[in-house]
Amino acid sequence: MKQKIQTSVIGSYPVAINTQELMNDYFTEQPSSWTPYIEQAVHDMTTAGITYVSDGQTRDPFIQLFTRKMKGCRIRERTEIIGPVRYKDPITVADQITAKRLLPRHAGLIGVLTGPFTLAKSSVDSFYHDERTLAFDFAQVLHKEAELLVKHVDFISIDEPVFSNELPEYAFELLQTITKGLSRPTRLHVCGDVSSIIPRLVDMPVDILSHEFKASPHLFDVFVEYPCKKQMCIGAVQSDDTRVESVEEIVAHVKKAITIFDENVVHIAPDCGQRLL
């Protein structure tokens, strides 16, 4: 294998929010600055030697981060769909520009999108009463966001954790709605046990597949049965375990991935986002 494997992240990162400061901003009608939280996330990732970092998704949980700025969505305990879901303004672009400004020369940036099916399944639909139509409208909004993000990031990563529990028959078309015509590579991240859907995942319209190989090492065996020509991001440390894996353990894990995927192993990353650590 001649190609160098790069380190990456999935998206979210722990954030210690100054609640009192945000409350003061709210009651004095001052705009809150999330720059310090983005700075901390980017600093931690780049200091750790990560090549492709994110903005940490510090502003909101990964559902509300997107739906809060979409037309047709109302945020209460959960996102409520109260009208046609449409693109209103850039959603994460400003945070990505901030993150890019902080990057050292060796580092790149990931534009992370919460996937349309996950957004649909996580929302209370009081308007469409049709999950497929809602999901495709989310996908159209995410495509518009991605068209802006590609000007600032090195690749787009679509986070679809719900796929591991339910992969809709229209998943290919849904992802294609987002990725079609983009000028940057695209990655699909699906955490959890994806062993039953690997035969379909290998044909999805993305350039890179990203999965939870550390917590679910049996995925290697399934991929042997269904050869994959796509590039791979290998989950190499568990995101839900505070135990720090040894270098030797990680190296052995990555070597196993290389025996299966060879030069298609392009990234190693945590299994999932790290916000809950």
KOLZA-515862 format. One record per residue (C-alpha): residue number from 1; x, z, y. Coordinates in steps of 0.2 Angstrom, whole numbers, plus 5000, padded with zeros to 4 digits. Layout:
! KOLZA-515862
<atom><nr>NUM</nr><u>X</u><w>Z</w><v>Y</v></atom>
...
***
This chain:
! KOLZA-515862
<atom><nr>1</nr><u>5000</u><w>5000</w><v>5000</v></atom>
<atom><nr>2</nr><u>5008</u><w>4994</w><v>5016</v></atom>
<atom><nr>3</nr><u>4995</u><w>4999</w><v>5029</v></atom>
<atom><nr>4</nr><u>4996</u><w>5015</w><v>5038</v></atom>
<atom><nr>5</nr><u>4981</u><w>5027</w><v>5036</v></atom>
<atom><nr>6</nr><u>4975</u><w>5034</w><v>5052</v></atom>
<atom><nr>7</nr><u>4967</u><w>5051</w><v>5054</v></atom>
<atom><nr>8</nr><u>4950</u><w>5052</w><v>5061</v></atom>
<atom><nr>9</nr><u>4935</u><w>5064</w><v>5064</v></atom>
<atom><nr>10</nr><u>4916</u><w>5061</w><v>5061</v></atom>
<atom><nr>11</nr><u>4909</u><w>5067</w><v>5078</v></atom>
<atom><nr>12</nr><u>4904</u><w>5084</w><v>5082</v></atom>
<atom><nr>13</nr><u>4915</u><w>5098</w><v>5086</v></atom>
<atom><nr>14</nr><u>4912</u><w>5117</w><v>5089</v></atom>
<atom><nr>15</nr><u>4909</u><w>5121</w><v>5107</v></atom>
<atom><nr>16</nr><u>4908</u><w>5139</w><v>5116</v></atom>
<atom><nr>17</nr><u>4896</u><w>5136</w><v>5130</v></atom>
<atom><nr>18</nr><u>4895</u><w>5147</w><v>5145</v></atom>
<atom><nr>19</nr><u>4876</u><w>5150</w><v>5145</v></atom>
<atom><nr>20</nr><u>4876</u><w>5160</w><v>5161</v></atom>
<atom><nr>21</nr><u>4885</u><w>5146</w><v>5170</v></atom>
<atom><nr>22</nr><u>4872</u><w>5133</w><v>5164</v></atom>
<atom><nr>23</nr><u>4858</u><w>5145</w><v>5168</v></atom>
<atom><nr>24</nr><u>4865</u><w>5147</w><v>5186</v></atom>
<atom><nr>25</nr><u>4866</u><w>5128</w><v>5188</v></atom>
<atom><nr>26</nr><u>4848</u><w>5126</w><v>5182</v></atom>
<atom><nr>27</nr><u>4841</u><w>5139</w><v>5194</v></atom>
<atom><nr>28</nr><u>4851</u><w>5133</w><v>5209</v></atom>
<atom><nr>29</nr><u>4847</u><w>5115</w><v>5204</v></atom>
<atom><nr>30</nr><u>4865</u><w>5110</w><v>5203</v></atom>
<atom><nr>31</nr><u>4871</u><w>5097</w><v>5190</v></atom>
<atom><nr>32</nr><u>4880</u><w>5105</w><v>5175</v></atom>
<atom><nr>33</nr><u>4897</u><w>5099</w><v>5171</v></atom>
<atom><nr>34</nr><u>4901</u><w>5096</w><v>5153</v></atom>
<atom><nr>35</nr><u>4918</u><w>5090</w><v>5157</v></atom>
<atom><nr>36</nr><u>4927</u><w>5106</w><v>5152</v></atom>
<atom><nr>37</nr><u>4919</u><w>5106</w><v>5135</v></atom>
<atom><nr>38</nr><u>4924</u><w>5088</w><v>5132</v></atom>
<atom><nr>39</nr><u>4942</u><w>5092</w><v>5138</v></atom>
<atom><nr>40</nr><u>4943</u><w>5106</w><v>5125</v></atom>
<atom><nr>41</nr><u>4937</u><w>5096</w><v>5111</v></atom>
<atom><nr>42</nr><u>4948</u><w>5081</w><v>5115</v></atom>
<atom><nr>43</nr><u>4963</u><w>5092</w><v>5118</v></atom>
<atom><nr>44</nr><u>4960</u><w>5101</w><v>5101</v></atom>
<atom><nr>45</nr><u>4959</u><w>5085</w><v>5091</v></atom>
<atom><nr>46</nr><u>4974</u><w>5076</w><v>5100</v></atom>
<atom><nr>47</nr><u>4985</u><w>5092</w><v>5098</v></atom>
<atom><nr>48</nr><u>4981</u><w>5092</w><v>5080</v></atom>
<atom><nr>49</nr><u>4988</u><w>5074</w><v>5079</v></atom>
<atom><nr>50</nr><u>4971</u><w>5065</w><v>5076</v></atom>
<atom><nr>51</nr><u>4972</u><w>5047</w><v>5080</v></atom>
<atom><nr>52</nr><u>4954</u><w>5043</w><v>5082</v></atom>
<atom><nr>53</nr><u>4945</u><w>5056</w><v>5091</v></atom>
<atom><nr>54</nr><u>4927</u><w>5058</w><v>5098</v></atom>
<atom><nr>55</nr><u>4920</u><w>5067</w><v>5114</v></atom>
<atom><nr>56</nr><u>4915</u><w>5081</w><v>5102</v></atom>
<atom><nr>57</nr><u>4896</u><w>5078</w><v>5105</v></atom>
<atom><nr>58</nr><u>4897</u><w>5094</w><v>5115</v></atom>
<atom><nr>59</nr><u>4882</u><w>5091</w><v>5126</v></atom>
<atom><nr>60</nr><u>4868</u><w>5093</w><v>5114</v></atom>
<atom><nr>61</nr><u>4864</u><w>5094</w><v>5095</v></atom>
<atom><nr>62</nr><u>4866</u><w>5076</w><v>5088</v></atom>
<atom><nr>63</nr><u>4847</u><w>5072</w><v>5088</v></atom>
<atom><nr>64</nr><u>4843</u><w>5078</w><v>5106</v></atom>
<atom><nr>65</nr><u>4859</u><w>5071</w><v>5112</v></atom>
<atom><nr>66</nr><u>4851</u><w>5054</w><v>5111</v></atom>
<atom><nr>67</nr><u>4833</u><w>5057</w><v>5111</v></atom>
<atom><nr>68</nr><u>4834</u><w>5067</w><v>5127</v></atom>
<atom><nr>69</nr><u>4838</u><w>5051</w><v>5137</v></atom>
<atom><nr>70</nr><u>4826</u><w>5039</w><v>5129</v></atom>
<atom><nr>71</nr><u>4809</u><w>5034</w><v>5135</v></atom>
<atom><nr>72</nr><u>4795</u><w>5040</w><v>5124</v></atom>
<atom><nr>73</nr><u>4803</u><w>5056</w><v>5119</v></atom>
<atom><nr>74</nr><u>4799</u><w>5073</w><v>5124</v></atom>
<atom><nr>75</nr><u>4811</u><w>5088</w><v>5119</v></atom>
<atom><nr>76</nr><u>4803</u><w>5104</w><v>5114</v></atom>
<atom><nr>77</nr><u>4809</u><w>5113</w><v>5098</v></atom>
<atom><nr>78</nr><u>4810</u><w>5096</w><v>5091</v></atom>
<atom><nr>79</nr><u>4810</u><w>5079</w><v>5098</v></atom>
<atom><nr>80</nr><u>4792</u><w>5073</w><v>5100</v></atom>
<atom><nr>81</nr><u>4787</u><w>5054</w><v>5101</v></atom>
<atom><nr>82</nr><u>4774</u><w>5053</w><v>5114</v></atom>
<atom><nr>83</nr><u>4776</u><w>5034</w><v>5119</v></atom>
<atom><nr>84</nr><u>4785</u><w>5018</w><v>5115</v></atom>
<atom><nr>85</nr><u>4804</u><w>5022</w><v>5112</v></atom>
<atom><nr>86</nr><u>4814</u><w>5012</w><v>5124</v></atom>
<atom><nr>87</nr><u>4831</u><w>5012</w><v>5132</v></atom>
<atom><nr>88</nr><u>4831</u><w>5020</w><v>5149</v></atom>
<atom><nr>89</nr><u>4849</u><w>5024</w><v>5155</v></atom>
<atom><nr>90</nr><u>4866</u><w>5025</w><v>5147</v></atom>
<atom><nr>91</nr><u>4866</u><w>5040</w><v>5135</v></atom>
<atom><nr>92</nr><u>4884</u><w>5044</w><v>5130</v></atom>
<atom><nr>93</nr><u>4894</u><w>5032</w><v>5140</v></atom>
<atom><nr>94</nr><u>4899</u><w>5044</w><v>5154</v></atom>
<atom><nr>95</nr><u>4905</u><w>5056</w><v>5141</v></atom>
<atom><nr>96</nr><u>4915</u><w>5043</w><v>5132</v></atom>
<atom><nr>97</nr><u>4923</u><w>5037</w><v>5148</v></atom>
<atom><nr>98</nr><u>4928</u><w>5056</w><v>5152</v></atom>
<atom><nr>99</nr><u>4935</u><w>5057</w><v>5134</v></atom>
<atom><nr>100</nr><u>4945</u><w>5041</w><v>5136</v></atom>
<atom><nr>101</nr><u>4953</u><w>5047</w><v>5152</v></atom>
<atom><nr>102</nr><u>4960</u><w>5062</w><v>5142</v></atom>
<atom><nr>103</nr><u>4968</u><w>5052</w><v>5128</v></atom>
<atom><nr>104</nr><u>4986</u><w>5052</w><v>5125</v></atom>
<atom><nr>105</nr><u>4994</u><w>5034</w><v>5122</v></atom>
<atom><nr>106</nr><u>4994</u><w>5036</w><v>5103</v></atom>
<atom><nr>107</nr><u>4975</u><w>5040</w><v>5102</v></atom>
<atom><nr>108</nr><u>4959</u><w>5030</w><v>5101</v></atom>
<atom><nr>109</nr><u>4941</u><w>5034</w><v>5103</v></atom>
<atom><nr>110</nr><u>4926</u><w>5033</w><v>5092</v></atom>
<atom><nr>111</nr><u>4908</u><w>5029</w><v>5099</v></atom>
<atom><nr>112</nr><u>4897</u><w>5040</w><v>5088</v></atom>
<atom><nr>113</nr><u>4878</u><w>5035</w><v>5087</v></atom>
<atom><nr>114</nr><u>4866</u><w>5046</w><v>5077</v></atom>
<atom><nr>115</nr><u>4857</u><w>5033</w><v>5066</v></atom>
<atom><nr>116</nr><u>4840</u><w>5027</w><v>5069</v></atom>
<atom><nr>117</nr><u>4833</u><w>5033</w><v>5052</v></atom>
<atom><nr>118</nr><u>4839</u><w>5050</w><v>5055</v></atom>
<atom><nr>119</nr><u>4832</u><w>5050</w><v>5072</v></atom>
<atom><nr>120</nr><u>4815</u><w>5045</w><v>5065</v></atom>
<atom><nr>121</nr><u>4815</u><w>5058</w><v>5051</v></atom>
<atom><nr>122</nr><u>4820</u><w>5072</w><v>5063</v></atom>
<atom><nr>123</nr><u>4806</u><w>5068</w><v>5076</v></atom>
<atom><nr>124</nr><u>4788</u><w>5073</w><v>5077</v></atom>
<atom><nr>125</nr><u>4779</u><w>5056</w><v>5078</v></atom>
<atom><nr>126</nr><u>4763</u><w>5058</w><v>5089</v></atom>
<atom><nr>127</nr><u>4763</u><w>5040</w><v>5094</v></atom>
<atom><nr>128</nr><u>4768</u><w>5027</w><v>5081</v></atom>
<atom><nr>129</nr><u>4762</u><w>5035</w><v>5065</v></atom>
<atom><nr>130</nr><u>4773</u><w>5022</w><v>5057</v></atom>
<atom><nr>131</nr><u>4790</u><w>5027</w><v>5052</v></atom>
<atom><nr>132</nr><u>4798</u><w>5010</w><v>5050</v></atom>
<atom><nr>133</nr><u>4792</u><w>5004</w><v>5067</v></atom>
<atom><nr>134</nr><u>4799</u><w>5020</w><v>5075</v></atom>
<atom><nr>135</nr><u>4815</u><w>5018</w><v>5066</v></atom>
<atom><nr>136</nr><u>4817</u><w>5000</w><v>5072</v></atom>
<atom><nr>137</nr><u>4813</u><w>5005</w><v>5090</v></atom>
<atom><nr>138</nr><u>4827</u><w>5018</w><v>5089</v></atom>
<atom><nr>139</nr><u>4839</u><w>5005</w><v>5082</v></atom>
<atom><nr>140</nr><u>4835</u><w>4993</w><v>5097</v></atom>
<atom><nr>141</nr><u>4839</u><w>5007</w><v>5109</v></atom>
<atom><nr>142</nr><u>4855</u><w>5011</w><v>5099</v></atom>
<atom><nr>143</nr><u>4860</u><w>4993</w><v>5100</v></atom>
<atom><nr>144</nr><u>4859</u><w>4993</w><v>5119</v></atom>
<atom><nr>145</nr><u>4870</u><w>5009</w><v>5120</v></atom>
<atom><nr>146</nr><u>4882</u><w>5002</w><v>5108</v></atom>
<atom><nr>147</nr><u>4884</u><w>4986</w><v>5118</v></atom>
<atom><nr>148</nr><u>4890</u><w>4997</w><v>5133</v></atom>
<atom><nr>149</nr><u>4901</u><w>5008</w><v>5122</v></atom>
<atom><nr>150</nr><u>4911</u><w>4994</w><v>5115</v></atom>
<atom><nr>151</nr><u>4919</u><w>4992</w><v>5132</v></atom>
<atom><nr>152</nr><u>4926</u><w>5010</w><v>5131</v></atom>
<atom><nr>153</nr><u>4929</u><w>5014</w><v>5112</v></atom>
<atom><nr>154</nr><u>4939</u><w>5007</w><v>5098</v></atom>
<atom><nr>155</nr><u>4925</u><w>5007</w><v>5085</v></atom>
<atom><nr>156</nr><u>4907</u><w>5012</w><v>5083</v></atom>
<atom><nr>157</nr><u>4902</u><w>5025</w><v>5070</v></atom>
<atom><nr>158</nr><u>4884</u><w>5027</w><v>5065</v></atom>
<atom><nr>159</nr><u>4879</u><w>5044</w><v>5058</v></atom>
<atom><nr>160</nr><u>4865</u><w>5043</w><v>5045</v></atom>
<atom><nr>161</nr><u>4865</u><w>5059</w><v>5035</v></atom>
<atom><nr>162</nr><u>4847</u><w>5057</w><v>5030</v></atom>
<atom><nr>163</nr><u>4852</u><w>5042</w><v>5019</v></atom>
<atom><nr>164</nr><u>4859</u><w>5053</w><v>5006</v></atom>
<atom><nr>165</nr><u>4841</u><w>5060</w><v>5003</v></atom>
<atom><nr>166</nr><u>4831</u><w>5045</w><v>5007</v></atom>
<atom><nr>167</nr><u>4838</u><w>5027</w><v>5009</v></atom>
<atom><nr>168</nr><u>4824</u><w>5016</w><v>5015</v></atom>
<atom><nr>169</nr><u>4821</u><w>4998</w><v>5008</v></atom>
<atom><nr>170</nr><u>4824</u><w>4991</w><v>5026</v></atom>
<atom><nr>171</nr><u>4841</u><w>5001</w><v>5028</v></atom>
<atom><nr>172</nr><u>4851</u><w>4985</w><v>5029</v></atom>
<atom><nr>173</nr><u>4840</u><w>4977</w><v>5042</v></atom>
<atom><nr>174</nr><u>4840</u><w>4993</w><v>5052</v></atom>
<atom><nr>175</nr><u>4859</u><w>4994</w><v>5053</v></atom>
<atom><nr>176</nr><u>4860</u><w>4976</w><v>5057</v></atom>
<atom><nr>177</nr><u>4849</u><w>4978</w><v>5072</v></atom>
<atom><nr>178</nr><u>4863</u><w>4990</w><v>5079</v></atom>
<atom><nr>179</nr><u>4879</u><w>4981</w><v>5073</v></atom>
<atom><nr>180</nr><u>4874</u><w>4963</w><v>5076</v></atom>
<atom><nr>181</nr><u>4885</u><w>4954</w><v>5089</v></atom>
<atom><nr>182</nr><u>4896</u><w>4970</w><v>5093</v></atom>
<atom><nr>183</nr><u>4914</u><w>4966</w><v>5098</v></atom>
<atom><nr>184</nr><u>4921</u><w>4982</w><v>5089</v></atom>
<atom><nr>185</nr><u>4922</u><w>4987</w><v>5071</v></atom>
<atom><nr>186</nr><u>4908</u><w>4998</w><v>5065</v></atom>
<atom><nr>187</nr><u>4908</u><w>5013</w><v>5053</v></atom>
<atom><nr>188</nr><u>4893</u><w>5020</w><v>5043</v></atom>
<atom><nr>189</nr><u>4895</u><w>5039</w><v>5039</v></atom>
<atom><nr>190</nr><u>4883</u><w>5046</w><v>5026</v></atom>
<atom><nr>191</nr><u>4887</u><w>5064</w><v>5020</v></atom>
<atom><nr>192</nr><u>4880</u><w>5073</w><v>5005</v></atom>
<atom><nr>193</nr><u>4879</u><w>5066</w><v>4988</v></atom>
<atom><nr>194</nr><u>4878</u><w>5047</w><v>4989</v></atom>
<atom><nr>195</nr><u>4881</u><w>5043</w><v>4971</v></atom>
<atom><nr>196</nr><u>4864</u><w>5036</w><v>4968</v></atom>
<atom><nr>197</nr><u>4864</u><w>5024</w><v>4983</v></atom>
<atom><nr>198</nr><u>4882</u><w>5018</w><v>4982</v></atom>
<atom><nr>199</nr><u>4877</u><w>5001</w><v>4974</v></atom>
<atom><nr>200</nr><u>4867</u><w>4998</w><v>4990</v></atom>
<atom><nr>201</nr><u>4880</u><w>5006</w><v>5003</v></atom>
<atom><nr>202</nr><u>4893</u><w>4994</w><v>4998</v></atom>
<atom><nr>203</nr><u>4883</u><w>4979</w><v>5005</v></atom>
<atom><nr>204</nr><u>4878</u><w>4987</w><v>5021</v></atom>
<atom><nr>205</nr><u>4882</u><w>4977</w><v>5037</v></atom>
<atom><nr>206</nr><u>4897</u><w>4988</w><v>5043</v></atom>
<atom><nr>207</nr><u>4915</u><w>4987</w><v>5042</v></atom>
<atom><nr>208</nr><u>4919</u><w>5004</w><v>5036</v></atom>
<atom><nr>209</nr><u>4911</u><w>5017</w><v>5024</v></atom>
<atom><nr>210</nr><u>4913</u><w>5035</w><v>5027</v></atom>
<atom><nr>211</nr><u>4908</u><w>5048</w><v>5014</v></atom>
<atom><nr>212</nr><u>4910</u><w>5066</w><v>5009</v></atom>
<atom><nr>213</nr><u>4923</u><w>5064</w><v>4996</v></atom>
<atom><nr>214</nr><u>4931</u><w>5081</w><v>4997</v></atom>
<atom><nr>215</nr><u>4915</u><w>5091</w><v>4993</v></atom>
<atom><nr>216</nr><u>4909</u><w>5077</w><v>4981</v></atom>
<atom><nr>217</nr><u>4924</u><w>5071</w><v>4972</v></atom>
<atom><nr>218</nr><u>4913</u><w>5063</w><v>4959</v></atom>
<atom><nr>219</nr><u>4910</u><w>5049</w><v>4971</v></atom>
<atom><nr>220</nr><u>4927</u><w>5042</w><v>4967</v></atom>
<atom><nr>221</nr><u>4921</u><w>5039</w><v>4949</v></atom>
<atom><nr>222</nr><u>4905</u><w>5030</w><v>4955</v></atom>
<atom><nr>223</nr><u>4914</u><w>5019</w><v>4967</v></atom>
<atom><nr>224</nr><u>4925</u><w>5013</w><v>4952</v></atom>
<atom><nr>225</nr><u>4909</u><w>5007</w><v>4944</v></atom>
<atom><nr>226</nr><u>4904</u><w>4998</w><v>4960</v></atom>
<atom><nr>227</nr><u>4920</u><w>4990</w><v>4968</v></atom>
<atom><nr>228</nr><u>4919</u><w>4990</w><v>4986</v></atom>
<atom><nr>229</nr><u>4928</u><w>4977</w><v>4997</v></atom>
<atom><nr>230</nr><u>4924</u><w>4987</w><v>5013</v></atom>
<atom><nr>231</nr><u>4937</u><w>4998</w><v>5022</v></atom>
<atom><nr>232</nr><u>4935</u><w>5016</w><v>5018</v></atom>
<atom><nr>233</nr><u>4936</u><w>5033</w><v>5028</v></atom>
<atom><nr>234</nr><u>4939</u><w>5047</w><v>5015</v></atom>
<atom><nr>235</nr><u>4932</u><w>5064</w><v>5018</v></atom>
<atom><nr>236</nr><u>4948</u><w>5074</w><v>5014</v></atom>
<atom><nr>237</nr><u>4944</u><w>5092</w><v>5020</v></atom>
<atom><nr>238</nr><u>4927</u><w>5101</w><v>5018</v></atom>
<atom><nr>239</nr><u>4918</u><w>5104</w><v>5034</v></atom>
<atom><nr>240</nr><u>4907</u><w>5118</w><v>5028</v></atom>
<atom><nr>241</nr><u>4921</u><w>5129</w><v>5021</v></atom>
<atom><nr>242</nr><u>4932</u><w>5139</w><v>5032</v></atom>
<atom><nr>243</nr><u>4946</u><w>5138</w><v>5019</v></atom>
<atom><nr>244</nr><u>4960</u><w>5128</w><v>5025</v></atom>
<atom><nr>245</nr><u>4966</u><w>5116</w><v>5012</v></atom>
<atom><nr>246</nr><u>4985</u><w>5115</w><v>5009</v></atom>
<atom><nr>247</nr><u>4994</u><w>5099</w><v>5013</v></atom>
<atom><nr>248</nr><u>4998</u><w>5096</w><v>4995</v></atom>
<atom><nr>249</nr><u>4979</u><w>5097</w><v>4991</v></atom>
<atom><nr>250</nr><u>4975</u><w>5084</w><v>5004</v></atom>
<atom><nr>251</nr><u>4989</u><w>5073</w><v>4999</v></atom>
<atom><nr>252</nr><u>4984</u><w>5073</w><v>4981</v></atom>
<atom><nr>253</nr><u>4966</u><w>5069</w><v>4986</v></atom>
<atom><nr>254</nr><u>4971</u><w>5054</w><v>4997</v></atom>
<atom><nr>255</nr><u>4982</u><w>5048</w><v>4984</v></atom>
<atom><nr>256</nr><u>4968</u><w>5047</w><v>4972</v></atom>
<atom><nr>257</nr><u>4958</u><w>5038</w><v>4985</v></atom>
<atom><nr>258</nr><u>4972</u><w>5025</w><v>4986</v></atom>
<atom><nr>259</nr><u>4972</u><w>5022</w><v>4967</v></atom>
<atom><nr>260</nr><u>4954</u><w>5017</w><v>4969</v></atom>
<atom><nr>261</nr><u>4952</u><w>5008</w><v>4986</v></atom>
<atom><nr>262</nr><u>4971</u><w>5003</w><v>4988</v></atom>
<atom><nr>263</nr><u>4974</u><w>4996</w><v>5006</v></atom>
<atom><nr>264</nr><u>4955</u><w>4998</w><v>5010</v></atom>
<atom><nr>265</nr><u>4959</u><w>5016</w><v>5014</v></atom>
<atom><nr>266</nr><u>4960</u><w>5016</w><v>5033</v></atom>
<atom><nr>267</nr><u>4955</u><w>5033</w><v>5039</v></atom>
<atom><nr>268</nr><u>4955</u><w>5051</w><v>5032</v></atom>
<atom><nr>269</nr><u>4944</u><w>5063</w><v>5041</v></atom>
<atom><nr>270</nr><u>4934</u><w>5079</w><v>5038</v></atom>
<atom><nr>271</nr><u>4919</u><w>5077</w><v>5026</v></atom>
<atom><nr>272</nr><u>4906</u><w>5079</w><v>5040</v></atom>
<atom><nr>273</nr><u>4905</u><w>5084</w><v>5059</v></atom>
<atom><nr>274</nr><u>4912</u><w>5101</w><v>5063</v></atom>
<atom><nr>275</nr><u>4900</u><w>5108</w><v>5075</v></atom>
<atom><nr>276</nr><u>4894</u><w>5122</w><v>5064</v></atom>
<atom><nr>277</nr><u>4911</u><w>5129</w><v>5060</v></atom>
***
